[in-house]
Amino acid sequence: MSQSVESFAEILAGAHRSAVHLELRDSYGVDNEADNFAAFRRGEWSEDLERADRQSWLGLVSEATARGVVMRRARVVSVRVSDYIRYEHAGTQRNIDAGEQVRWLPRDRASSLALPGK
């Protein structure tokens, strides 16, 4: 029996109503973000710098929302935000422009919610 793992793009292409992304960490070690994050920490970052790195994701978001899929992202963050969260915030407008709904929730306001652990 042969098994295959669908890519995220394939899974999202099958979405009909909604797609939800929940972020619970104050930092993610994503390999393709390392150079841009380092540039951000040095004060050398711009949205144009990472345009190519995020273009495929933003294209997926645009395609899905054009089909009527509601894409929502929730970021639960510590009140004293990390450099990584500031980096994410700096690039969030592109997600919104592509059609993704992004919300931020301070971690102390999420303590009564039934969320998965770390």
Backbone bond lengths (Angstrom), bond angles and torsions (degrees), N, CA, C in turn:
res aa  C-N    CA-C-N  psi(-1)  N-CA   C-N-CA  omega(-1)  CA-C   N-CA-C  phi
1 M - - - 1.440 - - 1.524 108.66 -
2 S 1.292 116.10 128.27 1.457 122.38 -178.90 1.524 109.89 -95.16
3 Q 1.329 116.00 137.41 1.455 120.57 177.62 1.515 108.72 -121.26
4 S 1.317 115.72 149.04 1.451 119.68 174.98 1.523 108.17 -138.07
5 V 1.298 114.68 151.35 1.458 120.45 177.57 1.519 107.19 -106.25
6 E 1.319 115.23 122.71 1.463 119.29 179.08 1.523 109.54 -69.30
7 S 1.310 115.65 144.17 1.460 119.46 174.55 1.516 108.11 -74.07
8 F 1.323 116.09 161.57 1.456 119.72 178.19 1.525 110.18 -59.64
9 A 1.321 116.86 -38.02 1.469 120.56 178.99 1.524 110.79 -60.06
10 E 1.335 117.42 -40.39 1.463 120.85 179.09 1.530 111.36 -67.65
11 I 1.324 115.66 -40.25 1.466 119.57 179.17 1.530 109.65 -64.98
12 L 1.337 116.78 -45.59 1.458 120.48 179.80 1.526 111.24 -64.34
13 A 1.322 117.25 -34.41 1.464 120.70 178.34 1.527 110.97 -63.00
14 G 1.331 117.30 -25.91 1.457 121.48 178.59 1.514 114.15 -87.13
15 A 1.339 116.88 -5.28 1.471 119.86 179.64 1.524 109.59 -71.64
16 H 1.317 116.48 137.96 1.461 121.36 -179.55 1.522 113.18 -112.01
17 R 1.328 117.03 -31.33 1.466 119.69 -175.33 1.518 113.87 -118.29
18 S 1.342 115.87 -51.18 1.459 117.40 -174.90 1.525 111.56 -153.24
19 A 1.317 114.14 159.97 1.459 122.97 173.60 1.522 106.29 -141.38
20 V 1.318 116.30 132.30 1.460 121.34 -175.91 1.513 109.49 -123.99
21 H 1.327 115.47 137.06 1.465 122.28 179.41 1.522 106.80 -125.46
22 L 1.322 117.33 120.29 1.459 122.66 179.96 1.516 108.86 -110.61
23 E 1.326 116.55 123.97 1.465 122.02 178.06 1.520 108.88 -113.03
24 L 1.332 116.26 126.25 1.456 121.20 -175.73 1.526 113.70 -117.62
25 R 1.295 118.38 -7.76 1.468 121.05 -176.01 1.522 111.44 -98.84
26 D 1.315 115.54 154.78 1.462 121.36 176.39 1.515 111.95 -86.48
27 S 1.317 116.42 -4.97 1.460 120.59 178.66 1.521 108.97 -160.17
28 Y 1.314 115.40 142.85 1.463 121.73 175.69 1.516 107.44 -127.97
29 G 1.302 116.94 135.88 1.458 121.54 178.96 1.518 110.16 -94.38
30 V 1.316 117.28 73.36 1.461 122.05 -178.26 1.530 108.20 -91.81
31 D 1.329 115.89 119.13 1.462 120.98 -174.42 1.524 113.65 -53.68
32 N 1.335 116.82 -44.66 1.466 117.99 -174.90 1.531 112.93 -75.94
33 E 1.332 117.47 -2.70 1.462 120.80 176.01 1.528 112.74 -100.23
34 A 1.305 117.27 -10.15 1.469 121.06 -170.16 1.527 113.32 -55.72
35 D 1.322 117.50 -47.52 1.465 119.98 -178.27 1.527 111.49 -66.46
36 N 1.319 117.22 -43.59 1.464 120.45 -179.88 1.527 111.46 -67.21
37 F 1.326 117.09 -37.51 1.458 120.04 178.05 1.530 110.23 -66.13
38 A 1.319 116.42 -41.10 1.467 120.04 176.93 1.528 110.35 -61.79
39 A 1.330 117.40 -41.76 1.466 121.18 177.40 1.528 110.25 -62.95
40 F 1.323 117.13 -39.31 1.463 121.46 177.93 1.527 110.14 -60.92
41 R 1.322 116.16 -45.57 1.472 120.36 -178.64 1.528 111.84 -65.71
42 R 1.324 116.85 -27.32 1.468 120.96 177.70 1.528 112.15 -85.42
43 G 1.344 116.39 -5.79 1.460 120.46 -177.65 1.515 112.81 81.46
44 E 1.329 117.56 19.72 1.465 122.43 -177.09 1.520 112.85 -110.71
45 W 1.316 118.28 9.01 1.452 122.44 -175.27 1.524 111.55 -84.31
46 S 1.312 115.39 147.65 1.455 121.67 169.89 1.525 107.19 -146.07
47 E 1.318 116.40 158.75 1.466 119.35 178.48 1.519 110.97 -59.25
48 D 1.316 116.97 -35.43 1.464 120.16 -179.88 1.522 111.69 -64.60
49 L 1.337 117.05 -30.94 1.460 121.58 -179.15 1.518 111.67 -60.08
50 E 1.323 116.72 -38.34 1.458 118.85 -176.87 1.517 113.94 -104.10
51 R 1.304 116.79 9.05 1.461 120.81 -178.00 1.536 112.29 -51.14
52 A 1.313 118.02 -49.22 1.467 120.96 -176.94 1.526 111.25 -65.20
53 D 1.339 117.58 -38.01 1.460 120.95 -178.53 1.527 112.32 -64.74
54 R 1.309 117.34 -32.96 1.452 121.04 -175.43 1.516 113.28 -101.27
55 Q 1.309 117.46 -5.12 1.458 120.30 -174.85 1.522 112.94 -59.50
56 S 1.332 117.76 -39.77 1.470 118.21 -178.36 1.533 110.53 -67.51
57 W 1.347 117.55 -40.38 1.469 119.50 177.38 1.524 110.68 -63.38
58 L 1.308 116.19 -46.66 1.462 119.81 -178.47 1.523 111.11 -63.67
59 G 1.320 117.11 -33.12 1.464 121.01 175.08 1.521 111.53 -65.19
60 L 1.342 116.82 -41.32 1.465 120.31 177.24 1.530 110.72 -62.48
61 V 1.330 115.94 -42.37 1.465 120.13 179.09 1.522 110.11 -62.87
62 S 1.316 116.98 -47.23 1.469 121.07 -179.33 1.520 111.57 -60.18
63 E 1.331 116.65 -43.96 1.465 120.38 179.84 1.521 111.21 -63.43
64 A 1.333 116.28 -44.82 1.466 119.90 -177.92 1.525 111.22 -65.47
65 T 1.319 116.59 -45.84 1.468 118.64 -178.33 1.527 111.29 -68.22
66 A 1.313 117.63 -30.78 1.466 120.50 176.24 1.534 110.84 -64.79
67 R 1.345 116.98 -29.04 1.466 121.63 176.50 1.525 112.08 -80.95
68 G 1.339 117.06 -3.35 1.452 120.85 -179.94 1.516 114.60 97.07
69 V 1.330 117.31 6.62 1.459 120.86 177.90 1.532 108.47 -77.59
70 V 1.315 116.62 128.21 1.459 121.55 176.66 1.524 107.13 -86.46
71 M 1.322 115.67 119.22 1.467 120.67 -179.94 1.516 108.89 -107.56
72 R 1.333 114.91 121.37 1.457 120.51 -178.05 1.520 109.96 -124.59
73 R 1.333 115.27 140.38 1.466 122.03 177.47 1.523 107.18 -130.14
74 A 1.324 116.29 130.02 1.462 121.63 175.66 1.517 108.00 -116.98
75 R 1.313 115.25 131.17 1.467 121.36 178.57 1.524 108.09 -117.01
76 V 1.317 115.93 114.09 1.460 121.97 175.46 1.522 105.87 -93.38
77 V 1.338 115.66 119.00 1.467 119.54 -172.43 1.524 111.71 -128.08
78 S 1.316 115.37 150.56 1.456 120.34 173.90 1.519 108.69 -66.77
79 V 1.328 116.34 150.62 1.457 120.48 -176.21 1.526 110.69 -64.60
80 R 1.277 120.00 -41.53 1.461 121.10 170.48 1.524 106.04 -86.35
81 V 1.324 115.02 97.51 1.462 118.96 -171.31 1.524 111.62 -70.27
82 S 1.316 114.48 147.83 1.458 121.42 178.85 1.533 109.85 -80.33
83 D 1.324 115.92 167.02 1.465 120.13 174.56 1.521 110.59 -57.77
84 Y 1.325 116.66 -37.62 1.459 119.90 -178.92 1.531 111.02 -64.25
85 I 1.325 117.49 -41.52 1.467 120.33 179.04 1.523 109.77 -65.64
86 R 1.320 118.12 -38.58 1.474 120.40 175.33 1.527 110.26 -61.89
87 Y 1.327 116.49 -39.17 1.462 122.19 177.45 1.532 110.14 -62.66
88 E 1.333 116.90 -46.83 1.470 120.35 177.64 1.527 110.81 -59.69
89 H 1.313 116.21 -44.57 1.455 121.14 -178.22 1.524 110.86 -60.76
90 A 1.325 116.31 -39.49 1.466 120.81 -178.64 1.526 111.88 -61.51
91 G 1.322 117.80 -31.26 1.465 120.91 -178.34 1.514 115.02 -100.78
92 T 1.324 117.79 2.89 1.461 121.22 -173.78 1.525 113.65 -67.16
93 Q 1.309 117.94 -29.93 1.467 119.12 -177.93 1.522 111.59 -58.22
94 R 1.327 117.19 -34.05 1.479 120.02 177.29 1.527 110.70 -62.52
95 N 1.336 117.30 -40.28 1.468 120.42 177.30 1.529 110.28 -61.33
96 I 1.321 115.01 -45.03 1.466 120.27 -179.39 1.523 110.13 -63.94
97 D 1.316 116.84 -43.97 1.468 120.74 179.02 1.530 111.80 -61.02
98 A 1.331 116.92 -30.62 1.465 121.09 179.16 1.527 111.79 -79.10
99 G 1.352 116.66 -11.72 1.459 119.82 176.92 1.509 115.54 115.35
100 E 1.307 117.48 -0.52 1.462 120.98 -179.55 1.528 109.61 -81.27
101 Q 1.310 116.90 137.63 1.460 121.97 174.64 1.527 107.11 -92.37
102 V 1.327 117.02 121.75 1.461 121.33 -176.67 1.526 109.07 -120.21
103 R 1.324 115.08 130.21 1.461 120.98 177.98 1.525 109.30 -128.05
104 W 1.321 114.50 150.01 1.460 122.32 179.66 1.521 108.31 -118.49
105 L 1.319 117.01 137.40 1.453 121.45 178.90 1.522 108.89 -133.30
106 P 1.337 117.29 122.08 1.466 118.73 176.05 1.531 110.10 -59.90
107 R 1.309 116.87 137.69 1.461 122.40 -175.82 1.537 111.94 -55.60
108 D 1.326 118.42 -38.46 1.465 119.55 -178.75 1.531 112.30 -66.86
109 R 1.315 117.83 -20.98 1.475 121.10 177.44 1.522 111.09 -87.32
110 A 1.326 117.47 -6.85 1.461 121.87 -179.14 1.526 112.24 -101.47
111 S 1.330 117.02 -0.77 1.467 120.14 -173.23 1.523 113.43 -61.71
112 S 1.327 118.93 -27.27 1.472 119.97 -179.37 1.527 112.55 -92.49
113 L 1.309 117.25 -0.26 1.470 120.56 179.45 1.522 110.66 -86.14
114 A 1.309 116.60 145.35 1.466 121.42 176.91 1.524 108.56 -82.62
115 L 1.340 116.02 88.88 1.448 122.06 179.28 1.519 109.65 -113.70
116 P 1.322 117.18 153.58 1.465 119.20 177.77 1.526 110.15 -63.18
117 G 1.339 116.67 150.63 1.469 121.20 178.07 1.510 111.51 -74.40
118 K 1.301 115.12 175.35 1.463 120.55 -179.70 1.499 110.99 -71.51
